[in-house]
Amino acid sequence: MMFIQDDSILGFLKSGFNIGSSYHIYKDCQQVLTQMPNNQSKAHKHLVGGIKFGLGTFNLMLSLVPPRTLKLLNIIGFTGEREVGLALLHESASETHINNILSVLTLLFYYSYIYVAFGVENIYNSATEDLFLIYLQKFPNCVILRFFHARSSMLNGNFENARLKLEECIFIQNEWKQVHHLCYWELMWCHIFMQDWRQAYYYADLLSQHSRWSKAIYTYSKAVILALLPPNFGKAVNEDMNSLFVKVDSLRMKFLGTSMPIEKFVAEKGQHYGTTTGWFTAQPLLEFIYAWSGFRVMSKKIELISRWLSIINKGEDLLQENPNKEYGTDNISLLNLLKGLCLKHLGKYSMAEHYFNRVIQQEKLLKYDHYLVPYTYYELGILHYVKGDYESATKSLDNIKNYKDYSMEARLQFRAHIALGQIAKEK
């Protein structure tokens, strides 16, 4: 969590110290295990399973970290191999010991969230799904397992089914309110993907009232959804879209002394959309969906991608009819990036590449959204990877190294590192 949320050197060093201590303890345990006689006692099984869980988690985690970050953390001696980590976690999850459920939950979190945000392909591991279903059958009323079941439905494009499962998660227990908040967040996204703005706003509002995780993000969510609702709706709920956008900056939290990158991003966008005109109503939401890997979540639902592409095309027409002198190039470049992304998911690779290149060609004319070019290089690299052109993919991804000090920089570095590692294995 520290790696993903905090890209300051101080944050890296603090997390590096804790990681180093924990990792060495697990390695010491592994060394002790080699000197112990193998037996079938419960205590021995708990020890073996726990060590597999710990080393599996560390291998998986460290395999995601870019080399530059590892240097900053001063843990050069540590190596992380994703396949080794996943294999150890699968072994641990399949065995009988006190940490097996933690291994299952780690795998579920990796495939449901980390891989969606940072991975290359849309693959939900079948072996993990089989393990998960065994645990769900064993513990049918476990709210966490039910939650991941809903998340799995969402990632498979079954948004209505995911909605029903999430509502069940809310109704079956009332002790752990944080699970309700997780469900509200996912329900908000289900309704956004299905373009049900009123229900999406309802859950964003619930989060802003009851959850303390990120008031800035929840307030921004309300604003971007409110932009798509009729003006009389805002009056009915006593909220003003522009006021919400401007308010976001004051709600940012500090994490290890610095603002979280995603909160900093929405604060900057809030000032943009709250104090200027010349953007079309769906633009803030489209950018928000992209920031949360939403297009990738929707990629299993081709007709839904087509509907969003239609919205982007209409927005582009509106922006060209009424260009904004200050943000005009930035706005159009954002839509070109999103249009290329949709076309890629629709299998129209040549057209997608055309729109990605249009963003790159406008680089020197961008005034504010400098993140667009390095992120476009990433999407272009993934496009080449999907086509099987590994050389062009590597070249595009390597271009990202030439950029710094842009929004959500650390996140893109993680993504590029993972993508380059995947390409290197397949060459």
C-alpha positions as CSV (number, residue, x, y, z in Angstrom):
1,M,0.0,0.0,0.0
2,M,2.9,2.4,0.8
3,F,4.5,1.7,-2.6
4,I,1.3,2.4,-4.5
5,Q,0.0,5.4,-2.6
6,D,3.2,7.3,-1.6
7,D,5.9,8.2,-4.2
8,S,8.1,10.2,-1.9
9,I,11.6,9.1,-1.0
10,L,10.8,9.3,2.7
11,G,7.8,7.1,2.3
12,F,9.8,4.5,0.3
13,L,12.5,4.4,3.0
14,K,10.0,4.0,5.9
15,S,8.2,1.1,4.1
16,G,11.6,-0.3,3.0
17,F,12.8,-0.7,6.6
18,N,9.6,-2.5,7.7
19,I,9.7,-4.7,4.6
20,G,13.3,-5.6,5.1
21,S,12.8,-6.7,8.7
22,S,9.8,-8.8,7.9
23,Y,11.3,-10.4,4.8
24,H,14.5,-11.4,6.7
25,I,12.4,-13.0,9.5
26,Y,10.6,-15.2,6.9
27,K,13.9,-16.1,5.3
28,D,15.3,-17.1,8.7
29,C,12.3,-19.2,9.3
30,Q,12.8,-20.9,6.0
31,Q,16.4,-21.7,6.9
32,V,15.4,-23.1,10.2
33,L,12.8,-25.3,8.5
34,T,15.5,-27.0,6.4
35,Q,17.2,-28.1,9.6
36,M,14.1,-29.5,11.2
37,P,12.9,-33.1,10.7
38,N,9.8,-33.3,8.5
39,N,6.8,-34.4,10.5
40,Q,3.0,-34.4,10.1
41,S,2.2,-32.6,13.4
42,K,-0.3,-29.7,13.3
43,A,2.4,-27.3,14.5
44,H,4.7,-28.2,11.7
45,K,2.0,-27.8,9.1
46,H,1.1,-24.4,10.5
47,L,4.8,-23.4,10.3
48,V,5.3,-24.6,6.8
49,G,2.0,-23.0,5.6
50,G,2.8,-19.7,7.2
51,I,6.3,-19.5,5.7
52,K,4.9,-20.3,2.2
53,F,2.3,-17.6,2.8
54,G,4.9,-15.0,3.9
55,L,7.5,-15.8,1.2
56,G,4.8,-16.1,-1.5
57,T,3.5,-12.7,-0.6
58,F,6.9,-11.1,-0.6
59,N,7.9,-12.7,-3.9
60,L,4.7,-11.5,-5.5
61,M,4.9,-8.0,-4.0
62,L,8.6,-7.4,-4.9
63,S,8.1,-8.7,-8.4
64,L,5.7,-5.8,-9.0
65,V,8.2,-3.1,-7.8
66,P,10.2,-1.3,-10.5
67,P,14.1,-1.6,-10.2
68,R,14.4,2.1,-9.5
69,T,12.1,1.9,-6.5
70,L,14.0,-1.1,-5.2
71,K,17.2,1.0,-5.3
72,L,15.5,3.8,-3.4
73,L,14.4,1.3,-0.8
74,N,17.9,0.0,-0.4
75,I,16.8,-3.6,-0.7
76,I,18.9,-4.6,-3.7
77,G,19.6,-8.0,-2.2
78,F,15.9,-8.9,-2.4
79,T,14.5,-10.6,-5.4
80,G,10.9,-11.2,-6.3
81,E,9.6,-13.7,-8.8
82,R,5.9,-13.5,-9.5
83,E,5.5,-17.2,-10.6
84,V,7.3,-18.4,-7.5
85,G,5.2,-16.1,-5.3
86,L,1.9,-17.2,-6.9
87,A,3.0,-20.9,-6.7
88,L,3.8,-20.6,-3.0
89,L,0.5,-18.9,-2.3
90,H,-1.4,-21.5,-4.2
91,E,0.3,-24.3,-2.2
92,S,-0.4,-22.5,1.1
93,A,-4.0,-21.9,0.2
94,S,-4.5,-25.6,-0.7
95,E,-3.1,-26.9,2.5
96,T,-4.6,-27.2,6.0
97,H,-3.1,-24.6,8.4
98,I,-4.1,-21.4,10.1
99,N,-2.8,-19.1,7.3
100,N,-4.5,-20.8,4.3
101,I,-7.4,-18.3,4.3
102,L,-4.9,-15.4,4.2
103,S,-3.2,-17.0,1.2
104,V,-6.6,-17.3,-0.6
105,L,-7.5,-13.6,0.2
106,T,-4.0,-12.5,-1.0
107,L,-4.6,-14.3,-4.3
108,L,-8.1,-12.9,-4.6
109,F,-6.9,-9.3,-3.9
110,Y,-4.1,-9.7,-6.4
111,Y,-6.2,-10.9,-9.3
112,S,-9.2,-8.7,-8.4
113,Y,-7.5,-5.4,-7.9
114,I,-3.7,-5.4,-8.3
115,Y,-3.7,-7.2,-11.6
116,V,-6.6,-5.2,-12.9
117,A,-4.7,-2.0,-12.2
118,F,-1.2,-3.0,-13.2
119,G,-1.3,-6.3,-15.2
120,V,-1.1,-6.7,-18.9
121,E,-3.9,-9.1,-19.9
122,N,-7.4,-9.7,-18.7
123,I,-6.8,-13.0,-17.1
124,Y,-8.6,-14.3,-14.0
125,N,-6.6,-17.3,-12.8
126,S,-8.8,-20.4,-13.1
127,A,-6.8,-22.3,-10.4
128,T,-7.5,-19.4,-8.0
129,E,-11.1,-19.3,-8.9
130,D,-11.4,-23.0,-8.2
131,L,-9.8,-22.6,-4.8
132,F,-12.1,-19.6,-4.1
133,L,-15.2,-21.6,-4.9
134,I,-14.1,-24.4,-2.6
135,Y,-13.7,-21.8,0.3
136,L,-17.0,-20.1,-0.6
137,Q,-18.8,-23.5,-0.5
138,K,-17.2,-24.2,2.9
139,F,-18.0,-20.7,4.3
140,P,-21.1,-19.6,2.4
141,N,-21.9,-16.8,4.8
142,C,-18.4,-15.2,4.8
143,V,-19.0,-11.7,3.8
144,I,-15.4,-11.1,2.5
145,L,-15.7,-14.2,0.2
146,R,-19.1,-13.0,-1.0
147,F,-17.6,-9.6,-1.7
148,F,-14.9,-11.1,-3.9
149,H,-17.5,-13.2,-5.6
150,A,-19.3,-10.0,-6.5
151,R,-16.0,-8.5,-7.7
152,S,-15.4,-11.5,-9.9
153,S,-18.8,-11.1,-11.5
154,M,-18.0,-7.5,-12.2
155,L,-14.7,-8.4,-13.8
156,N,-16.5,-10.9,-16.1
157,G,-18.8,-8.1,-17.2
158,N,-21.9,-9.3,-15.3
159,F,-22.6,-5.9,-13.6
160,E,-26.2,-6.7,-12.7
161,N,-25.2,-9.9,-11.1
162,A,-22.4,-8.1,-9.2
163,R,-24.9,-5.5,-8.0
164,L,-27.2,-8.2,-6.5
165,K,-24.3,-9.9,-4.8
166,L,-23.0,-6.6,-3.4
167,E,-26.4,-5.8,-2.0
168,E,-26.5,-9.2,-0.3
169,C,-23.1,-8.5,1.3
170,I,-24.6,-5.3,2.8
171,F,-27.7,-7.1,4.2
172,I,-26.1,-10.2,5.7
173,Q,-24.1,-8.3,8.3
174,N,-24.2,-5.0,10.1
175,E,-21.2,-5.2,12.4
176,W,-18.4,-4.4,10.0
177,K,-19.4,-1.1,8.4
178,Q,-16.2,-0.9,6.4
179,V,-17.4,-3.8,4.3
180,H,-20.6,-1.8,3.6
181,H,-18.3,1.0,2.4
182,L,-16.4,-1.3,0.1
183,C,-19.7,-2.5,-1.3
184,Y,-20.9,1.1,-1.8
185,W,-17.8,1.9,-3.8
186,E,-18.2,-1.2,-6.0
187,L,-22.0,-0.5,-6.4
188,M,-21.2,3.1,-7.4
189,W,-18.9,1.7,-10.2
190,C,-21.5,-0.9,-11.3
191,H,-24.0,1.9,-11.8
192,I,-21.5,4.1,-13.5
193,F,-20.6,1.3,-16.0
194,M,-24.3,0.7,-16.7
195,Q,-24.8,4.5,-17.0
196,D,-27.4,4.7,-14.2
197,W,-26.3,8.1,-12.9
198,R,-28.9,8.5,-10.2
199,Q,-28.0,5.3,-8.4
200,A,-24.3,5.9,-8.9
201,Y,-24.7,9.3,-7.2
202,Y,-26.7,7.7,-4.4
203,Y,-23.7,5.4,-3.5
204,A,-21.2,8.2,-3.9
205,D,-23.2,10.3,-1.5
206,L,-23.4,7.5,1.0
207,L,-19.6,7.1,0.9
208,S,-19.1,10.9,1.4
209,Q,-21.3,10.8,4.4
210,H,-20.3,7.6,6.2
211,S,-16.7,6.7,5.0
212,R,-13.5,8.4,6.2
213,W,-11.2,6.6,3.8
214,S,-11.1,9.5,1.2
215,K,-13.5,12.4,1.5
216,A,-11.7,14.0,-1.5
217,I,-12.3,11.1,-3.8
218,Y,-15.9,10.7,-2.7
219,T,-16.7,14.3,-3.2
220,Y,-15.1,14.3,-6.6
221,S,-17.1,11.2,-7.5
222,K,-20.3,13.1,-6.6
223,A,-19.3,16.0,-8.7
224,V,-18.4,14.1,-11.8
225,I,-21.7,12.1,-11.6
226,L,-23.7,15.2,-10.9
227,A,-22.4,16.8,-14.1
228,L,-24.4,14.1,-16.0
229,L,-27.6,14.6,-14.1
230,P,-30.3,17.3,-14.9
231,P,-29.8,20.7,-13.1
232,N,-33.0,20.1,-11.1
233,F,-31.5,17.0,-9.5
234,G,-28.7,19.1,-8.0
235,K,-31.2,21.4,-6.5
236,A,-33.3,18.5,-5.2
237,V,-30.2,17.1,-3.3
238,N,-29.0,20.6,-2.3
239,E,-25.6,20.2,-4.0
240,D,-23.8,22.4,-6.5
241,M,-21.5,20.7,-9.0
242,N,-18.9,23.5,-9.2
243,S,-18.8,23.9,-5.4
244,L,-18.1,20.2,-5.0
245,F,-15.3,20.3,-7.5
246,V,-13.6,23.2,-5.8
247,K,-14.1,21.7,-2.4
248,V,-12.1,18.6,-3.2
249,D,-8.7,20.2,-2.6
250,S,-9.5,21.1,1.0
251,L,-10.5,17.5,1.8
252,R,-7.1,15.9,0.9
253,M,-5.5,13.7,3.5
254,K,-1.8,13.3,4.4
255,F,-0.2,9.9,4.2
256,L,3.3,9.7,5.8
257,G,3.4,13.5,5.4
258,T,2.4,13.7,1.8
259,S,-0.8,13.7,-0.2
260,M,-1.9,10.5,-1.9
261,P,-1.2,10.8,-5.7
262,I,-4.8,10.0,-6.6
263,E,-6.1,12.6,-4.2
264,K,-3.7,15.1,-5.6
265,F,-4.9,14.2,-9.1
266,V,-8.6,14.7,-8.4
267,A,-7.9,17.9,-6.5
268,E,-6.2,19.4,-9.6
269,K,-9.0,18.2,-11.9
270,G,-11.5,19.5,-9.4
271,Q,-10.0,23.0,-9.7
272,H,-10.0,22.7,-13.5
273,Y,-13.6,21.6,-13.9
274,G,-15.0,23.7,-11.0
275,T,-13.5,27.0,-12.2
276,T,-13.6,26.8,-16.0
277,T,-16.1,26.1,-18.8
278,G,-15.6,24.6,-22.3
279,W,-15.6,20.9,-21.2
280,F,-18.5,18.6,-22.0
281,T,-20.5,17.0,-19.2
282,A,-19.2,13.4,-19.4
283,Q,-15.5,14.5,-19.6
284,P,-14.7,14.5,-15.9
285,L,-16.3,11.1,-15.4
286,L,-14.5,9.6,-18.4
287,E,-11.2,10.7,-17.1
288,F,-12.1,9.4,-13.6
289,I,-13.0,6.0,-15.1
290,Y,-9.7,5.8,-16.9
291,A,-7.8,6.7,-13.7
292,W,-9.5,3.8,-11.9
293,S,-8.9,1.3,-14.8
294,G,-12.6,1.3,-15.5
295,F,-12.3,0.7,-19.2
296,R,-10.4,-2.4,-18.6
297,V,-13.1,-3.6,-16.2
298,M,-15.7,-3.0,-18.9
299,S,-13.6,-4.7,-21.6
300,K,-15.5,-8.0,-21.3
301,K,-18.7,-6.1,-22.3
302,I,-18.0,-5.0,-25.9
303,E,-21.4,-3.4,-26.4
304,L,-20.8,-1.3,-23.3
305,I,-17.4,-0.1,-24.7
306,S,-19.2,0.9,-27.9
307,R,-21.7,3.0,-25.9
308,W,-18.9,4.8,-24.1
309,L,-17.1,5.3,-27.4
310,S,-20.3,7.0,-28.8
311,I,-20.3,9.3,-25.8
312,I,-16.7,10.2,-26.4
313,N,-17.4,10.9,-30.1
314,K,-20.3,13.3,-29.2
315,G,-18.0,15.0,-26.7
316,E,-15.3,15.5,-29.3
317,D,-17.8,17.1,-31.6
318,L,-19.0,19.5,-28.9
319,L,-15.4,20.5,-28.0
320,Q,-14.5,21.2,-31.6
321,E,-17.6,23.3,-32.0
322,N,-16.8,25.4,-28.9
323,P,-13.0,25.1,-28.3
324,N,-11.6,26.3,-25.0
325,K,-8.5,28.5,-25.6
326,E,-6.9,27.5,-22.3
327,Y,-7.6,23.8,-22.1
328,G,-8.6,23.0,-25.7
329,T,-5.6,20.8,-26.6
330,D,-5.6,19.1,-23.3
331,N,-9.3,18.2,-23.5
332,I,-9.1,16.9,-27.1
333,S,-6.0,14.9,-26.3
334,L,-7.7,13.2,-23.4
335,L,-10.6,12.2,-25.6
336,N,-8.1,10.9,-28.3
337,L,-6.4,8.8,-25.6
338,L,-9.8,7.4,-24.4
339,K,-11.0,6.9,-28.0
340,G,-7.9,4.9,-28.8
341,L,-8.4,2.8,-25.7
342,C,-12.0,2.0,-26.6
343,L,-11.0,1.1,-30.2
344,K,-8.2,-1.2,-28.9
345,H,-10.8,-3.1,-26.7
346,L,-13.0,-3.3,-29.8
347,G,-10.2,-4.9,-31.8
348,K,-9.8,-1.9,-34.2
349,Y,-6.0,-1.7,-33.7
350,S,-5.0,0.5,-36.6
351,M,-7.6,3.2,-35.7
352,A,-6.6,2.9,-32.0
353,E,-2.9,3.5,-32.9
354,H,-3.9,6.5,-35.0
355,Y,-5.6,8.2,-32.1
356,F,-2.7,7.3,-29.7
357,N,-0.3,8.9,-32.1
358,R,-2.4,12.1,-32.3
359,V,-2.0,12.5,-28.5
360,I,1.8,12.1,-28.8
361,Q,2.0,14.6,-31.7
362,Q,0.3,17.2,-29.6
363,E,2.8,16.9,-26.7
364,K,4.3,20.3,-26.9
365,L,0.9,22.0,-27.1
366,L,-0.3,20.5,-23.8
367,K,-0.5,23.0,-21.0
368,Y,-1.7,21.1,-17.9
369,D,-2.4,17.4,-18.4
370,H,1.2,16.3,-19.0
371,Y,0.4,12.8,-17.8
372,L,-1.5,12.1,-21.1
373,V,1.6,11.5,-23.2
374,P,3.4,9.0,-21.0
375,Y,0.1,7.2,-20.3
376,T,-0.5,7.1,-24.1
377,Y,2.9,5.6,-24.6
378,Y,1.9,2.9,-22.2
379,E,-1.4,2.2,-24.0
380,L,0.4,2.2,-27.3
381,G,2.9,-0.3,-25.9
382,I,0.1,-2.6,-24.7
383,L,-1.5,-2.3,-28.1
384,H,1.7,-3.5,-29.8
385,Y,2.0,-6.3,-27.2
386,V,-1.5,-7.5,-28.0
387,K,-0.6,-7.5,-31.7
388,G,2.5,-9.5,-31.0
389,D,4.9,-6.7,-32.0
390,Y,7.1,-7.0,-29.0
391,E,9.9,-4.8,-30.4
392,S,7.5,-1.8,-30.9
393,A,5.9,-2.5,-27.6
394,T,9.2,-2.4,-25.7
395,K,10.2,0.9,-27.6
396,S,6.9,2.6,-26.6
397,L,7.1,1.5,-23.0
398,D,10.8,2.5,-22.7
399,N,9.7,6.1,-23.8
400,I,7.9,6.4,-20.5
401,K,11.3,6.7,-18.8
402,N,11.8,10.1,-20.5
403,Y,9.0,11.7,-18.5
404,K,8.8,12.8,-14.8
405,D,6.8,14.9,-12.4
406,Y,3.4,14.2,-13.9
407,S,0.2,13.0,-12.3
408,M,0.1,9.4,-11.1
409,E,3.7,8.9,-12.1
410,A,4.5,6.0,-9.6
411,R,1.4,4.1,-10.8
412,L,2.6,4.2,-14.5
413,Q,6.1,3.1,-13.5
414,F,4.7,0.0,-11.9
415,R,2.6,-0.7,-14.9
416,A,5.4,-0.2,-17.4
417,H,7.8,-2.4,-15.3
418,I,5.3,-5.3,-15.2
419,A,4.5,-5.0,-18.9
420,L,8.2,-5.0,-19.9
421,G,8.8,-8.0,-17.7
422,Q,5.9,-9.9,-19.4
423,I,7.2,-9.0,-22.8
424,A,10.8,-10.1,-21.9
425,K,9.4,-13.6,-21.0
426,E,7.5,-14.0,-24.2
427,K,10.2,-12.8,-26.6
